[in-house]
Amino acid sequence: MHGGTPHGGEVRIVPVASAAELSRFIRVPMRLNARDPNYIAPLMMERGEALSPKTNPFFAHAEVQLFLAERGGRDVGRISAQIDQLAPSDGGPKAGHFGLIAAEDDPAVFAALFAAAEAWLAARGCLRAQGPFNLSVNEEVGLLVDGFDTPPMVMMGHDPPYVAARVEALGYGKIKDVYAYKNLTSDDLPPRVRKLVERGAPEGVRLRMLDMKRYDEEVGVLTEILNDAWSENWGFTPTTEAETAQLAKSLKMVVDPRLTWFAEIDGEAAGFIVYLPNVNEAIRDLKGKLLPFGWAKLLWRLKVARVKSLRVPLMGVRRKFAGTRRGQLLPFLLITAGGLEARKLGYREVELSWILEDNMPMRRIGEAIGSRVYKTYRIYEKSLAA
């Protein structure tokens, strides 16, 4: 598959089929963004695992095809096309997803990549393409459209400013925006929230830290609450047991029990929050490589020197409690408990992300604690019906 281009030479599309091609696929954004001071190269090893059916349980319920664009012997772009069997139907025509988009600022490259992804999806009965999802709604989602001036936090994307216009020129329109909120870990809670928190936990409510001795069991409880709490959010796809186990394994090195809290109501686990040290801060200058000394540097920065920022990727309250007085107080109690520990440990900044633009309860919580939107990621859709 190919197309002409004003930059000379034709664009060839290569479906990724080998380990060498996967390695090239992973490296594309590293080369394209090498001069962007806010781009952080992901760890090659981590990306290799995330994009391999052997190590990412997402592939057990999804069909995935990665594509490379090359021209004149150089890789000039990449895209993924995937169909997740667990993704919910919104009642409209069958939708497939695209993701992992990275390309030179050339309309011909974007056109060739999207033509390949759309043809692949259409051949499998999809009448709409949505994305970007890298690879699932539970991983990185959306294309950065605002907030290019700061580096992304752990497990969040970063795209050059030109990408959105190139995607929109191919007929894609916004379906949802998701926001990243930033907050400083200061003692200065707004008065109304401080008053709530100072009263302490109401009767029957108990807060506790993650118990590392029961780590796998704790992650299981967390996932159960998450799947319940988020079940009615747009696009939400439940996390499978295998995905939970994989997440638990991959986060074990960076999870700090002092920064992961559970709330119980009358003895039942009712809510949780996870503050995750921002690994991106620790890998900024490793250029994707952990060898020969990257491991030592990474561990030193995470455990000894400590990074200064955190991300809250996961927080939830069981639906049966969410509408109750005690349940509504849980997010504030959890945020405060984790926030106090974060300050003691020397963390200075927290990102709450990502939050759907129409998830008003979460947005109100973010704003009530003094956070502000500082990055916007956009999810697009296009009809593939002829």
C-alpha positions, 0 to 999 in steps of 0.5 A, a space after each residue: 500500500 503506498 501513496 505519493 508525497 510532496 516530500 519525494 519518494 513513495 510511502 510504503 506500508 509494512 504490516 509488522 510481523 517480526 521482532 525486528 519490525 516491532 523494534 523499529 515500530 517502537 523506535 519511530 516516535 523516539 526519532 521523530 521527537 528527539 528534539 522535543 525537550 518534553 518528550 520522554 522515550 519509553 523504556 524499550 523493554 516495557 514497550 516490547 512487553 506491552 506490544 507482545 501477545 506473549 506478555 500483554 493479556 490484552 491480546 487474549 481478547 483483542 485482535 491487533 495489527 501494527 503498521 510501519 510507514 517507510 520511505 526511502 529506506 527510513 521509517 517515517 510513521 506508525 499506527 496500530 489497528 485493533 478490535 477489543 472484543 470486550 469494548 462496550 457497544 454504544 448502540 451505534 455501528 461496530 467500532 474498531 480502534 486505532 492508536 500508537 500514532 506517530 508520523 513525520 509532519 507530512 499529509 501523505 504519511 498520515 494518509 497512508 497510515 490511516 488508509 491501512 488501519 481503516 482498511 484493516 478495520 473495515 475488512 473485519 466489519 468495523 463501520 467506525 474507527 475510534 482512537 487513539 487508544 494505546 492499545 486499550 481504554 485502560 492504557 494511554 488514551 487520546 491525542 494531546 491537543 493542549 499542554 505541549 509545554 510540559 513532559 507527560 507523567 507516567 503512562 500518559 502520552 505526548 504528541 507533537 502539536 501538528 498531529 491533531 490537524 493531520 488527523 482531523 484533515 483525514 475526516 476525524 472528529 472529536 467524540 470525547 476529551 479527557 483531562 489531566 489535572 495538576 495539583 501541588 501537594 501543599 497543606 493549603 486545602 480549600 477551607 470547605 474541604 479542609 473542614 470536611 477532612 478535619 472532622 475525620 472519618 465518619 462512624 463506620 469508615 476506616 482508612 488503611 494503607 495497602 498491605 504488601 504482605 497481601 499484595 495480590 489479594 489487595 490488587 484483586 480487591 482494587 480491580 473489583 472496586 474499579 470495575 464496579 465504580 467505572 462501569 458506567 463511564 463512557 467506553 469503560 472496558 472491565 479489566 480481566 483477571 489476567 490483566 489485573 495480575 499483569 498490572 500488579 506484577 508490572 507496578 510492584 517495583 514502583 508502588 509505595 504502600 504509603 501512597 496506596 489507600 483503601 477506605 472501608 465502610 462497615 468493614 467492606 472495602 468501599 474505595 481506594 486511591 493509587 498515587 504512583 511515583 512519576 517514573 517518567 521523571 526517573 527515565 528522562 535521560 535513559 533514551 529508552 535503554 535500561 542497560 548497561 546502567 539504566 537499572 541502577 539509575 532508575 532504582 536510585 532515583 525511585 528509591 533513594 533520590 526520589 522523584 518529585 511528582 506523582 500521578 493518580 491513575 486510579 481512584 474509585 468508590 463502589 457504586 452502592 456507596 457513591 450516592 451516600 453521605 459517607 461514600 461522597 466523603 471517601 474521595 476527599 479522605 483518600 486524596 488527603 490521606 495519600 497527599 499527607 504521606 506524599 508531602 512527608 516523602 518529599 513529593 511536590 506535584 500530583 496529576 489526577 488523570 485522566 478524567 472524562 470531560 463529562 465526568 462531572 463528579 470527578 471534575 468537581 472533586 479535582 477542582 474542590 481540592 484546588 487542581 486545574 486542567 493543564 493537559 487535554 487529550 482528544 479521542 476521535 471518531 470517523 465513519 468507515 461506511 462507504 
